[in-house]
Amino acid sequence: MTRRLPKQGSIRNVVTGRSDGYTGRVPFARLLTTCAYESLLSGDFLVQTAAFEPDVTGIDSEPFRIHLSTDDGETLWTPDYRIMRASGSREIVEVKPVEDVHPERARIQRGPPDELAHRMREAAARFAAMGRAASELGYRFRLLTEDEIRIEPRLSNAMLILRYAGQRFPSSWLMQARVALATQAVFNVDGLQAYLSPNIDAFPLALHLAWLGELEFDPTRPFSRGSRFVRVGHRLLDPTFASRANS
């Protein structure tokens, strides 16, 4: 049976709510597929991957089980994600709340100090074992928490881009935008708007071109109609982008 993609504009398609989080799927329009998540933190990771990483050629949730060897013995580990890239590199990604990785950062501490020290050693050993196991299988290992995922405005920008990922804009609109970008000194959304027909909104069109990899916005600023960008193929011809983007 063919799996239906979430409709355009559905960023994190929540399937069911659970007492400990949410499950759902994020659309990867480039791959004509979706990828599952089992927490909102994992969903936020997938949103940014789908929006900003065009070199992803494959992504699977809970792809397989791996035997881990720790001081406490043997155990089975199911990684959260496996990612394949156009370069041929392969990654295993584990997404965890920061207090799972750093127990000392838990908002509520229970038990005596020696129990906390034990949990810290146990967590460090477990994640180190994951890294070794991934390396032995030929994968790069990434361990991500809120510290790496919930960075603003990157996350909000990713959600905005995915609203227009894979959307079918009229070819005449795309042609107008590409001609303007190729022939005019256009460095922001408002500037692009001036060269488009009155019925065309430059903002979603520019975000779509960014998702296609043709434009690059400054990810450290919230995307807006005043946002500056560069044509990706012309980056080396425009070394002042950083200064303009931050002006």
N, C-alpha and C positions, 0 to 999 in steps of 0.2 A: 504494500500500500504506500502511495506517495505521501510524504509528510508535507503538510502545508506550512508555509512560512508565515510568521506573524505579519499582520498588515503593516505597511509603511507608517512610520511614526510610533510604532510600538517598541520602545527602547528596551525595557525589561519586561517581557511578557510573563507575568506572574501566573503560575498554574494553580498552586494551592498554598494556603497559609498553614504553618505549623506552629506549635508552641515555642519552638526554638529557632524560628526563622521562616524563610520563604523558599519555595522552589519555583523554578521557571526556566525560561529559555531566552537567550539574546540572539537576534538575527545577525548572521554574518553574510551580508548580501553578496560580497565578492565570491564567496564559496557556495552560494545558493543553499545554505544550510543554517541550522541554529545550533547553539551549544547550551547545555543545561547548567544550572547553578542550584546550589542547595542552601545558600545564605545570601543576604543582600550584599555582603562584602564581596563574595565571589561574583555576584552579578555586576558590581561596579568594576571589578577587574576585567570581566568580559567586555563591558561597554567600551572601556578605554582601548582594549586590544582590537576590537572591531573597528573603532574609529580611527586610530592612529598608527596601526601596524599593517600596512598593505602588503608586506612580504610574507604574511602568514598564508601558507598553502593548505594547511590542515589543522584542525583542533578537535580533540576528543575529551570528554569528561569521564573521569574514573576509567582510564583505558585498560588497566590490568592490575594485578597484585604483584607485589615484590616482597621477597623475604628480607627482613631486617635482622641484623645481629647487633645486639647491645649487651651491656653488662648484665642486664636482667634476663637475657636469653633471646630466643628466636621469636619473632612476631611477624605478622603479615601487614603490609602497608598498601593501601590503594591510593595512588596519587590523585590529586584533584583534576589536573589537566596535563595532556600531552600536546605540544605545539610543534608543527613542522614548518620550516621556513624555506623560502626560495633559494637561499644559499646552500641548502642541504643540511643545515644545523637542526638539531632536535633538542627540545626542552621538556623537562618535567617541572610543573609549577604546583606548589602547595600554598594554599591561602588559609591563613589562620588568624584569629583575633590576637592582638598583641599580647594579651595576658597569658595566652597559651605558650607563646614563644619566650616571653619574659614574665614569669610568675610574680616577680617583685613589683610589677607595674599594675597588678590587679587592684581595682578600686577598693575591694573589701578583702582584707587579709584574715585568714583563720588559722588557728593553731600556733604553736610556739615557733620561735625563730629557726630552730633546727629543722622543722618540717618544711619551711619555706626554702631553706638551703638545699634540702633534698629534692624538692620539686624543680628548683633551678638547675641542679646537676642532671636530673632526669630529662628535662626538656632539652638541654644543650646536647646531651648524648643522643637523644632520639633524632633530632634534626641533623646532627652531624652524620648519623648512620644513614639518613635519607640521602644526604649529599653523596656519600660514598657509594651507596647502592645505585644511584642514578648515573654516576660517573662510570661505574663498572659496566653499565649497559650502553654506554656511549651517549648519554644525555647530559646536557647542562642542567643544573638544578637551581631553581629560584624559589625562595621562601619569602612570601609577601604578607604584610599585615596592613592595618589601617595607615601606618606611617608611610607606606609606599603607594597605597591605592587611593586613599581619600585625600588627595592633594588638590586644593582649589587654586585657580579656576579650571585646572585641567579636567577634572571629572565633569563639571558642568558643561565645559566646552565639548567634551566627547559626547555627552547626551544630546547636545544641540546638533552636532554633525550627524549623528545617527538618525535624526528625524528625516534627513534628506538622502541618506545612504541608499543607493540603488533606485532612487525615484526616477521615473521616466519624464524628464523635462523635454519639451519639444526640441527637435534638432536645430530649428531656426534660432531658438533662444541660446543654445549652447554655442552656435556659430557666431552670433553677435558678440557674446562675451569673449570668445577666443580671439576674434578679430580685434576687438578693443584692447585686450591684454597684449596682443602681439604688435599693435601699431601705435598705441597711445601710452603716454606716461601715466599709467594707472597704478597706484600703490595702496588703495584702500577701497572699501565697499562703496562708499559715497562717490568716489571718483569713477568707479565702474558704472554706477547707476546713470551717470550723465551721458554715457554712450549707448545706453540700451533704450528700446522702445518704452513708452510710458506704461504699457501694460505688463512689463517684466519687472519683477522684484529682484534686485541684484543680490540681496542678502542670502536667501536660500540657494540661489544659483552659485554664488561664491563658495558657500559651505559644501555644496555638492562637488564642485571642482577641487576643493581641498581634500574631500574624501577620495576622489579619483587620483589624487597625487599630483595634480597640476598646479595647485597653489599651496602655499604654506603660511599660516597665520602665526603670530607670536603666541605660543601657548601659555605664556606667563601673564597674559591679560585676558579678561573676559571678552569673548567674541561679541561684536556688535556691528552696527552699520558704520561705525567710525573706525573699525579695526583695520590695521595695516597688514599687508601681505606681500609676498614675493612670488613670482613664477618660479617653480622648482627648478626648471631647466636653466634659469638665468641667475641662480644664486651666486655663482662665482663672479658674475658680471656686476653684482650689486652688493659690494662689501659693506655698505652703510646701513644695511637692513636693521641691524641691532640698534643702532643709534636712532634711526627713524622710529622703530617700533616702540622705543622707550621714551620718545620725546612727548 
